[in-house]
Amino acid sequence: MTSRTAIHLKLVIAPAFWAMSPIFGRMLADYHAPYAFALGRFIVASAFLWLFMHAGRGAPVPSFRLRHVGRLAILGLTGVCMHNVLMFMGAEYTPANRATLILASISLMVALIDIVILRRRTRPQALVGIALGFVGTALVITEGHVLEVFQGAVGRGEIMFLGAALAWALYSILGRPLLDEVSPLYVTYYSTLVGTAMLVPFVWHDAAALPAIAVDVHAWAMIGFLGLLNSALGFLWYYQGVNELGAITTAAYLNLMPVFGVVLSWLFLGEVPSEALLAGGALVIGGLLLMNKAEK
């Protein structure tokens, strides 16, 4: 197997890892311990990111730079704390297949913020793709009752997952200035450390659940999976793809995440997708494909 073939294979597998986040969140929902699970996930991720940085051609971990503190704090707050806590909270109320499709709107949110707030010029084809994607997201979060969106058709869990998606979109945008100066691995490692430290004080909200979690082997296995494969290894493979294939080609593989999400939710949780979810999912994926094509 050539190195480029291996990269393509990794980029197919990585979205399957990411699609497992709402599924494991759903499995762990009975504990009602979003802060504890987010903290555990990123303690594991931080440890493996540190190992990956040391393993990279024998290079030491890049030194922390004081001028980056403010930016890294914002990234830790959005990408680590808000995104993950809201995701674990939302999983207590929302089926995993619906959650995965809501999270697929992250790329759409990034593009919309770029166009509306940052005034980036784009092609009409991309605008059509964004519009289609958001219509699909509306179908998913309202179970097909789009016109009832202001009459309580959007549930608490769906709102939390929309917040989680927005938090990651902000993380993606706010991290760009740092990426002009340092490597993506540096940004992820230190923002993960900062975000993990921010989570520590809030774990006491979940204190009642900690004894039961401590003796649950399955919970530890899921936390380990999310930390190692979903966060650390998934990130490493993604940026290997950016380095070898380019950002546009690599980003196209993110369209697999909602597909894996629906299939894996059915296999692991028995969640049979409704007609509204399938229709909305098709619009979301179609919108993403159209947007990526226009960007390319």
N, C-alpha and C positions, 0 to 999 in steps of 0.2 A: 504494500500500500504506500503510495507516494505521500509526501508531507501535505500537499494541497488536498488530496483526497481525504486524508485524516482530519484536516481542518474542517472540510465540509461535513464530515460525519459528526464531529464534535458540535458543530453549529446546528445540526439536526437534533442531537441529544439534549443540548442545553435548554431549549424551550420546554422540553418534557420535564426537566428538573424544576424550572420556574413555575410550570403549571401545577406542580405538587403543593405549592404554598397554600392556596385556598383549601385544598383537599385535606392536608394535615391540620390546617387551622380548624376545619370543620370537625375533624376527629378529636381534636383537643378542646373543643368548645365547652364541653361539660365542666371543665375545671374553672372557667371564668377567670383566667389568669393571663391576660394579654401582655402585661409588663414583664412577668417572669419568663414567658416563652420568647418574647422579643430579646430580652437580655441574654438568655441562654443561647439563642441562635447566634448572636453577634459576639459572644465570648468565644464560641467555637470558630466563627468566621475570622475573627481577629487573629486567633492562634494560627490558623492555616494560611492566612494571607502573609503573616510574618514568616512562616516557613517557606512559602512560595518566593518571597522577596529574597530570602537568603539562598534559596536553591538556584536562583537566576544567575548562572555563570559565576557563581561564587561571590556575587556582589553583596555588600552589606546593606542593611536597611537604610534608605535615604534619611538623612538627618532632618529633624523637625525644624521648620522655619517659622520664626515668631510672627513674621508679617502675614502669615497665612491663617493665624488663629481665628480671626473673625469669620473668614470665608468657610473654614472647616467646621466651625461651630454651626453655621447655618446649614451646611450640608449634612452634618450629623443630626441636626434637629429634623430636617425634612426627609432625608433619604433613609435614615436609620430609625429614629424615634417615631415620627408621625406616620410614615408609610406603614411600618410594621405593626405598631400598636393598633392603628385603625383597621388594618387587615385582620388581625387576630380578634378584635372586637366585632367586626362585621361578620366574621365567620360564625359567630354565635347565632346569627339571625338569617343568613343568606346561603342558599345552596352553592356548592363549590363551582358548578358549571356556569352559573350566572355570574359569580364573582370573577371568574377567569376572563369572561368576555368583557366585563366592566374594566378590568385592569388592562385589557387590550387597547383601551381608549387613550392610554398614556401617550402613544406616538401622536395621536390626533390632538391632544392637549398641547403637547410641545409645539407642534406646527401652528396651532391657533395662536398661542402666546407669541411665537415668532412673528406672525403676520400682523396681529392686532396691536400688540404692545411694543415689540421691537421693530416693527415696520419693515420686516423683510419682504422683499418682492418675490412673488412666486407665480407659477403658471395657473391659468384658469382650471386646468385639469386637476391640479392639486386641491384647489378649492372645492371642486365637485367631490373629490375623494373624501375630504374632511367632512363635508356636509352629509354624505352617505354614511360615513362612519358614525357620526353623532346621531343620525336617525336610527341606525341599527342599535346603538347603545341605549337610546330612549325606549326602543321596543323591548330590549332585554330587561332593563330595570323596572319597567312598568308591566311586564308580562303581556305586552301587546296593547295595553290600554293607554296609549300615548296622550290622548285628549283629556285623560283624567289625572294628568301629572300634578296639577295644583289642587286635587281633591283627595290627596292621601294615597295615590297609586304607587308612590315611591316609598319603600319601607326603610326602617332604621338601618338595616344592614347594607342596603344598596347605597344609602347616603354615605355610610362609613367607607365603603369601597371606592366610591367616587372621590372622597377625601384622600384616601390612600393613593389613588391614581394621580390626583393633582399634586400631592406631596412629592411623588417620584418625578413628575414632570418638572416641578420647580427645582428639584435636586439636579436633574439633567441640564437645565438651563443655567442655573447659578454656578454649576461646576465648570462651565466653559472657560472663564478667565484663568482659572488655575491650570487647566489643561494646556494652555498656551505656554506655561512656565515649566511644568513638571509632568511626570508620567501619570497615566491613568491609575497605575498600581499604587503610586504614592498617594494620590487623591483618595482612592477607595480605602486604603489601609488606615490613613490618619483620620479621615472622616468617620470611619467605622469605630476607631478607638474613642473619638470624642463623643459620638452618638451612644456608644455603650456606656460611657461614664455618665451621660445624661439620664440613662434609664435606671441606674442603680437606686436613686432615692425613691422611685415610684414602685419598686418591687414590693414594698411593704403594704401596698394596696392589695396585693395578692397573697399576703402572709398566710391566710387560712388554708389556701390550697397547696402551699409548699410541701408539707409533710407527705401528702398523698402523691404529689408529683415525684418526690425524691425516691419513692420505691416503685415507680411505674417504669418498667424497662422499655415499654413501647413508646412512652412519652420521650424518654431520653434518646431512643433511636431516631424518632422524628426530628428532635432538636438537632441531633448530630447530622442528619441528612440535610436539613435546611441550612445549617452552618457551613458544612463542608461542600456538598455537591451543589446546592442551590445558590449559595452566596459566593464562597471562595472559588471553587472550581469553575462554576458557571461564568463568573466574572473573568477568570483567567482565559478560558476558551474564547469568550466573546472578543477580548482584546487581541488574542492571537489571530482571530479572523479579521479584525480591523487592520492589523499589521500586514497580513498575508494577502487578503482579498480586497481590502478597501471598505470604507464605512457603509457605502450604499448597498453593496452586495451582502455584507454581514447583516445589516439592519433588516434586509428582506426575510431573513430566517425568523425574525420575531413574529412574523405572521403565522408561524406554526403553533405558537403558544395557545391561542384560543381553541385550535383544533385538538391539540393534546388535552387541553383542559376539559372539553366536553367528553372526549373518549375516556380519559382516566377517571373522571368523576363517575361515569357510568360503571366502569369496571370496579373501582374501589368502594364507591358509596351507593351504587345502584340508582344514581340519579338519572332518570330517563328525561332527555331534553324535550321540552314542549315545542309546539309549532312556532310559537312566538320567539322562543329562544333561538331556534334554528334559523328562522328568517332574520332576526336581528343579528345573529352571528355571521350569516352570509353577507349582510350589508356592511358589518364592521370589517370583515376580512377583505371584501371587495373594495371598500373605501381605502384601506391601508395599501392594497396592491396598486390602486390608481394613484394614490399620493406618492408612493415610492417610485413608480414609473415616471411621474412628472418630475420628481426631484432628480432622478437619474439623468 
